[in-house]
């Protein structure tokens, strides 16, 4: 396997400065084992957490960067929070299981986990000095917020790089957390303009004080999600299987930076589940080598991430941003909720929980319904997906959709039309069941971004064709955990 992680100290002096600095900041780092199974976190730490605000920059909040936070985001739950959408809402017999990311600390989105996984390799090996260097977090929103949160806890400078067209809520949050307004770099365009983000990072990288932590190419993103998110989703799937005899059939997930979808490799190995990658039909990169613009914020497009295990995917499913935009209004408006209650028989608990679905979560749900119909799944089948964040992050998008699509107000008739079109009318178009030839096509598409534009060694690019490469990445987890324990011992 091509070595992508340093397994020993690269710069002893820099590592020592990082240790001394984190000791001054009162920071201890959670191990991957503790985040994967939070019951391994010491009772003393869990007790101390009971008095910590989950939205504060308290170092102890690092021990909440996992899927097992309770409803109040303070306590710890045995099972990751999730919702099972009823047939009355989805129109399919199969169970659509959505695991909720809004319980994560500080940003109320699970991308803070990805940020932690991307910074760890640099911090533990002396490749990042929190005193003299700035962590640069390129993203379309939640990842850069997670990176800024982690950086703030570590007491270091950070830079958020994101398109200017992203939701106002993202920028409002960043404005409260960055040390300087100039640490928010707004690039041209919106969700689809990743090349512009890369260009901005290339310019920032000319200053050696800036360390670029690109979630699309940092293999720590893959590792942390396969090790932590994968086990969380497995716990939910196994509990449903053991309690109700439900068969977990596939993991459905927006391709995005390809971090979260790495959990699919764990689910495939542990439960034999298939993996479906989701993207916007307005920018059908995986489906048709395409391009375009869309508003399913947070899922990225126009390229294949370096950390995407293409050969581990079994389906590609396209979803329109019209679906996520209008379902956001249907699920979070009085008229929409009244319609679902009175005319579709959706129960009160489900109605209340719909606010846990952000735009990408809504797209994942639509894709899961499409796959259930494509596979003709039955009531004892289940599809597992995730909601990265909640509707709380998209109030401005709710207002925008109302003004552009429903300028005269959103009525019960509008609600009926949206439900009929975006859920009742879900078909199996814009889908691919991936053959070897299709996987080769998608894999090869990544060459232009990573080898020609970003300078990735061809040897590393090609090594990613082999599942053994991806499995071999996980050998780093015990190495990291040992290094974390040594790091913590030096800061005690």
Secondary structure as UniProt FT lines:
FT   HELIX           12..25
FT   HELIX           32..36
FT   HELIX           38..40
FT   HELIX           43..49
FT   TURN            50..51
FT   TURN            54..55
FT   HELIX           59..64
FT   TURN            71..72
FT   STRAND          82..85
FT   HELIX           87..90
FT   STRAND          95..100
FT   TURN            102..103
FT   TURN            105..107
FT   HELIX           111..124
FT   TURN            125..126
FT   TURN            130..132
FT   STRAND          134..138
FT   HELIX           142..154
FT   STRAND          157..163
FT   TURN            164..165
FT   HELIX           168..177
FT   HELIX           181..183
FT   STRAND          184..187
FT   TURN            191..192
FT   HELIX           194..204
FT   TURN            205..206
FT   TURN            208..209
FT   STRAND          210..212
FT   TURN            215..217
FT   HELIX           219..224
FT   HELIX           225..229
FT   HELIX           230..244
FT   STRAND          247..254
FT   TURN            256..257
FT   HELIX           260..262
FT   HELIX           263..271
FT   STRAND          274..280
FT   HELIX           281..283
FT   HELIX           285..288
FT   TURN            297..298
FT   TURN            306..307
FT   HELIX           310..312
FT   STRAND          315..319
FT   HELIX           321..332
FT   HELIX           334..344
FT   HELIX           348..353
FT   HELIX           354..356
FT   HELIX           359..375
FT   TURN            379..380
FT   STRAND          381..387
FT   HELIX           391..394
FT   HELIX           395..405
FT   TURN            407..408
FT   HELIX           412..419
FT   HELIX           420..424
FT   STRAND          431..433
FT   HELIX           436..447
FT   HELIX           448..453
FT   HELIX           458..463
FT   TURN            464..465
FT   HELIX           467..473
FT   TURN            474..475
FT   HELIX           476..491
//
